[in-house]
């Protein structure tokens, strides 16, 4: 009470704090809590670090290509919106 700021739980990590981007669990948690999409480079690293069979690897690679495409498109749209808000 009395104007004391609330603190975030210690378990929550922010982007680029330590090496979270190699931990899919933390990335999924951030996506769920903050709607923060992990950078495609980090997603690719997560896929490569996991020992996957050929079928699962192919399936995830197909999904990743779509993710990368839409991530880039969302960035372009966000950038345009921000540019217009700044001007």
Beta strands, then each sheet from edge to edge (+ up, - down):
end
